[in-house]
Structure formats: C-alpha cells, structure tokens
C-alpha cells in the first residue's frame, strides 16, 4: 500500500471514529435529538413502586407513595385528562416532633429544581420548616419517571415537564390533607428554580379543578429564584399569598419580566410580596461553591400557552407532538424546541452557596409563613417588598 492510500485510509478511519463519537455524544447527552434518523426520545421506564396510599395515618412519615399521572403536555391535561393512565409518585414526609391529631400542623410541599434534589437544600430546608412547626413533603418528581440524578441533564428535563410537576403537586396536596396530624387547609408549596416556576403556575385554579376539585387550595406559595419567561396564558390566581425571592446577579432570571408577571398576579387577586437580594446569584442554599455555571437559560423571548394548552413562543404556536403519540414523541417535540429557540438562549449564570443571602431568605420566609400558614383564620393583606 503506497503512502497516499495509507493516508486516505487513516483519514477514513479517523472520520468514522469522529462520526461515531459524535453520534454517541448526541445519544448519551442529548437523547439523540439532532440525529436525522431520530423522531422520538427513549425515555426511561417508570420504576416498580409499592402500592400508592389513598389516605395517611397519624404516624405516617418518611417515604410516601401516591397515585398520580404524567400528562406531559398541557393540551392533554386540559383536554384528555381522563384517558391518562395512573402511575405512582413519591416524596419524603418530615413531621415536627409534636405534631398530632390533637395538634395538627400546617405543611409545605417542596419542589426541587431541574437538576434534582440538591445536597444542602431540600433536606436542610425541611429541618428549617420543621423547626418552625411545619410538616414538609419533599416531592421527588424525577425518580418516579425513571430519571436518576446522575443521568445527563437533557434526559432528566425531558423525562418530566412542568405539567407533570403541577399534577404531582396537586395530588400530594390532596393526600397530605388526609393526614390526621396535618391541617389540610394550611398546606403551602415552595420550589427552587424550575420548581419555583411551577409554584407560580400552581396559582392557576384550572389545574386543581381538574386534578383534585375537592381538595383545599394551596394556602401559600413561595417561589425561590424561579424564572418568569413562561406563563400559563391568561393570569388567573387562587388568591393565596405569594412570596418570591431572587438575586440581582442571577442572569437566568429577568427581574423586569418577573416584576411584570407578578404585577399581573397581584391585579388578579393574589397578595404578592417580592424580594430581590443585591449581589445574589442562583441556588444560594446548595453545598457547591459559588461560581459561574454553564447551564443555558431563556432570555428575550416569551413562552406561554393558548386557551387550549398549545405552547406558544412570542405568540406563535410552538412545536408539539400529535394527540395520542405518547411520552417519547412528546419528549422529542419538546427537545426539538431547543433548535427552534436558539435565539432565545443565553448561557452561564452564577450558581452556588451564599450563606448571607440564605440567612436573609430564611428570615423573610419565617416571617411570611408566620403570617400565612402558622396562623388560623383570614390571612392579612401582604405588602409588596
């Protein structure tokens, strides 16, 4: 074999290796989205769990399993809800030591961010709320859908949508209300980042009317650094008090956009209190050191839904799966939005532990829950912060 042929062979082998590496990278890191022969995402199977509980007993705590569904798309939740198969969700219930049927306590449902339950955050905040006299239900919306914490980020966020988390939260609200040591009329919801965004969505009364019409409304909402680029369409609220906490150096959030969205919530009837911390970034409670991260975020575009639940981007209908195509096709359509909205994406924002901001946030939260969950009777009007 002459030198030229040897050179061409080496180039061909190298090309095959590079192509193979690129295909493997797209499959493992981006669920195959972008490969020309792919038209669905191979989402993980739902795990086998114990039978869900339909009611709780006084001593129940720790891991709790409950019946839920995965609508995935809002059109399914609003228009084809009864056809969605039931699955099992789960969360961890932490009770204050003195809670009892004779002395029922309020409760708070905690929604983690898109990265999953984070070291130093959910469990630490569960103790914080327990010390205040509030039961805590740490909702895990990933594990019930087969998404493990060490999975690539794309797989995790495609396994579970905000619509799924809305459903899980309302079913958790319904089940916690059966616990003899929990006051079902004083259950709030708090979330971090993606979970904080869902906290805002849960103000929309349409969802509980579909999922659990007989359960009481959430009594309080705490949104911790949840972005505001997406709304549910027309802003209607359940009238419950709402608290938001954000940092002014967190590039993943537009403070101006959040101010505008929260002003509409207040006009619709929810007492809104908002606080912006100078110099604070994202995820100030977690154990990782504060640093500039590289995760993408939405900026400069408006995401919403029309009255039928069809997603929109800057007012135009967005890509979505056809009715009845299933979660793998739904996930592929959602994943393809990444290529549709490249002009809407920024990259990199400050993430990590900030003890000073965390302490300030805890002081504000403690005051808020004292006025909303730890009192019985009408909630006083909240002033804007």
N, C-alpha and C positions, 0 to 999 in steps of 0.2 A: 504494500500500500504506500503510495507516494505521500509526500508531506502535505500536499493540498487536500487529498482525500482524508488523511488523518485529521487535519484541521477542521474540515467540514463535519466529520463525524463527532469530534469533540463539541463543536458548536451545537449540533443537533441534540446530543445527549444533554448538554447544559440547558438548552431550550426546553426539553421535556421535563427536566428536573425543576426548572423555574416555574413552568406552567403547572406542574403537579403541586409544587409548593403553594402557588397562588390559589389553586382550586381548593387545596386542603385548608388554607388560611380562611378562605371565604366560607367554607363549610363549617369549620370549627368556631370561628369568631363571629361570623355574620349570618349564620343559619342558612348559608347557600344563596342568600339574596344577592342578585347581581350576576349569577351564573345563568347563561342563556337557556339551559335545559330545565331550570327550576321554576316551578309555579306554585309551590307550597312549602311551608316550613314543617320540618319533622319535630313537632313539639313533644316533650316528654309525656309519658303516660301518667295518669293520676295514680298515686300510690294506694295501696290497700290499707285502710284505716279501720279501727273499731267502729261499731255502730254509733251513729250520732245520737246525742242526748236530746230529747224533746223537752225536758224540764230539768232544773237543777235542784239539788237538795242542800240543806243548810251547811253541811260540811264540805261541799264540793269546792275544790280549788286545784291548782296545777293544770295539767293538760286537759283541755275541754274540746270535745268534738261536736260539731253542729251541722245540720243539714243546710246546704247552700246550692248555688248554681253558678255556671260560668257563661253568662250571656255573650261576653266578649265585645260585641258591638251594641251601640245604643239603640239602633233600629230593632234589634232582637228584644231588648229589654222592654221597649215601649210598645212593640207591635206583635211579638210572637212569644210572650213570656211563658205561657202555659206549656209550650212544646219543648222548653229547655229541660234536659234531664237533670235530676238531682245528683249532687255529689256531696262529699264530706269536707268541711272546712275545719280548721283547728286554731286554737290560741291557748295562751297560758294565763290563768286567773290567779292574781295575787290579792289576798284579802288582808285588811288590817286585823290585828290580833283580837280586837274587842268587838268585831262585827258579829251580830247575832240576829235571830228572827225578832227578838225583843228590841234590838237596837240596830235596825238596818242602816247601811251606809250608802252614800252615793257611789257611782262608779265612773271610770273613764276608760274608753277604748283607745288603745294606742296603735297608730298606723305607721309602720316603718317606711323608709324611703326606698327608691328604686334599686339601691344596692343591697337591700335586705336588712335584717336585724343587725345592728352595729354594736361592736364591743364598746361599752361605756355609755350607751344611750338608753335603749328601751328598758333594760333591767334596772339601771340606775334611776331612771325616772319613775319606774314602778315603785321603787322604795320611797322616792320623794313623795309621790301621791299617797302611798300607804301611810306615811308618817303624818300626812295631813288629815287622815281619816277617810281616804277614798280608795275603794277597790279598783284594781287595774286589770284590764284584759288586753294582753299583748297579742294582737291579731297577726298571724303569720299567713300572708296571702300567697306566698311562693311555694312552700313545701307541699300544700295540698294539690298543687298543679304540677308537681314533679320537678320544680325548679330548685336546684340546690345552690347554696351560697357560692360554691367555687365554680359554677358554670360561667361561661362567657357572658358579659353584660347584656349583649343583644338577645341571647336566648332568654334570660331572666325577664327582661322588659317586654318581650313578645309573648311570654307564657301567660301573662296576667295584665289585663287592661284596667284603666280607671273604672270602667263599668263593672268589672268583676269585683273590684275592691269595694265599690259602692254597695253591691249586693251582699258581700261578706259582712260589711259593717252593719247593715240593717238587720241581717239575720242574727248577728252577735248581740245587737241591741235587744232584739226580741227574746233571745234565750236568757240573757243576763237578767231581764225583767222577771224571770220565773224563780230566781234565787231568793230564798226566804230572807237572807241577810243583806240583800241589795234592794234599795229603793228604786223601783223601775221608773219612777217619774223624775229621777235625778241622775240620769246617765248622760255623760258628755262624750265627746270624741276629740282626740288630738292627733296630729300627724306631723311628720317631718319630711320636708322636700316634696317628693311625689305624693307621700301620704298627706302632707299639709294641703296640697292642691285638692285631694279628694275630700278633706274636711270641709272645704268651701263648697264643693259640689253637693255634699250631704245637706246643705241648707235648702236644696230644691225639694219641695214637698211631693213632687210627682213620684219620686222613686219609692219612698216609704209607702205611699198609697198603693203601689203595685206589689211590693215585696212583703210588707207586714203591716197592713192597714189598721190592725187593732193594737199595735204597739204604740206606746207614747212617743212623742217626738224627742229627738236629742235635746237635752236641756242646755247644752253649752258646746261651743266649737272653738278649738284652739289650733290655729294654723301657724306652724313654725317653719319659716323660710320656704313656704310653698310658692311656686311661680304663678303668675296670673295671665299668661299669654293665651290661655284657653278658658272659655266659659261654656256653660251648658245651653247657651242661646239666650232666650229671654230670662232675665234675672228675677226669679221669684224666691222667697225665703220662707222658712218655717217660723220666723220671728224670734228664734233663740239668740242669745248673746254670742257675739263672735269676737275673738281676740286674734290679732296677727302680730308676729314677731319676725323682724327681718334685719339684715345688716346692710349698710350703705356701700360696702365694698364687695358685695356678692354680685358678680357680673351675671349670674344665671337668673337674676330677678330684676325686672324693671320696676323701680319704686313708683314711678309715674303711672305705669299701667296698673299696678296694684291699687294705687290711690283712686284711680278712676273706677275700677271694678268695685272696690269696697264702698265708694260713694253711692253707687247704684244699689248695692245691698242695703245700705242704710236707708236709702229712699224707699226701698221695697218693704221695709219694716223691721230689719234686724238691728238691734243696738250694736254698733261696731266700735271697737277700741283697737287702735293700731299703734305699734311702737317700732321705731327704726333706730338701731344701735350704731353709733358712729364708729367706724373702723372695723366693724364686724363682717365676717365672711359667711360661709356656708358650713353647716354641721358643726357648730361650736361645742357640742357636747361629746363628740366621739373621741376615742382614745388616740387616733392617729395624729401626728404633729401637724400643726397648721402650715400649709404650703399651697402653692399654685397647682391645681389639678389640671387634667387634660380632657375631662368629660365635655361632650357637646351640650349646648343649650339653645333654646329658641329665642330669637331676638328679631324685632322689626316686623313680625307677622302676627296675624290674629287667627287663632283656631277656635272653632265653635261648632255648633250643631244647629240644624234647622228643626222645625217643629216635629218632623217625623223621625228625628235622630240621625239624619245623614250628616256626616262630618263635613265641615267647610274650612277652607283656608282663604283668608281675606275675602270672605263672602262667596267664594266659588266652591261647588261640590268637590270633595276630595275622593281619592281612590278608596274603594272598599270592596269586599267580597260580595258575590251574589247571594241572595237569600238561600239558606239551607246548605251552603257549601262546607260548613264545619270550621273548627278552630284552626286547622293547618292552613287552609286557604285564607281565612280571616287574618291570621298572623302574617302571611306572605303579603297581603294587600297593605297591611299596616307597615310592614317593613319597607315596602317599596316607596312609602311616603318619604323615606329618608332621601331618596334620589329626587323626588318631586320638590322637596323643600330645602335644597341645599342653600338657596339664597337666604333662608330664614335661620341658618345655624351659625352660632358662634362656638368658640372652643376655649376652654380653660377658665376656671374661676377658683377663688381661694376657698380651701376646704381644710377643716381641722380644728383641734381643740383650742378653745379660748375661754379660760376659766372666768375671766372678768365678765364677759358677755353672758356666760352660762349662769353666773350668780345673779346678775341683773334680771335675766329672763325668769329665773326661779322666783324672785321676789315679786315680779309682776304677775306670774301665774298663780302664786299663792294668794295674792290679793283678789285676783279675778275669780278663782274657784270659791273663795270665801264668800263672795257676793252672789255667786250663781248656783253652785252645787251644794255648798255646806250650809245654806240657809233653806228653810222651808217657807213656802208662801210665794207671793209675787216677787219677781226679780226687779230690783231698782233699775232705772234707766242708767246706762253707762255713758260716760263722757268719752269723746274721742281723745286719743293720746297723741 
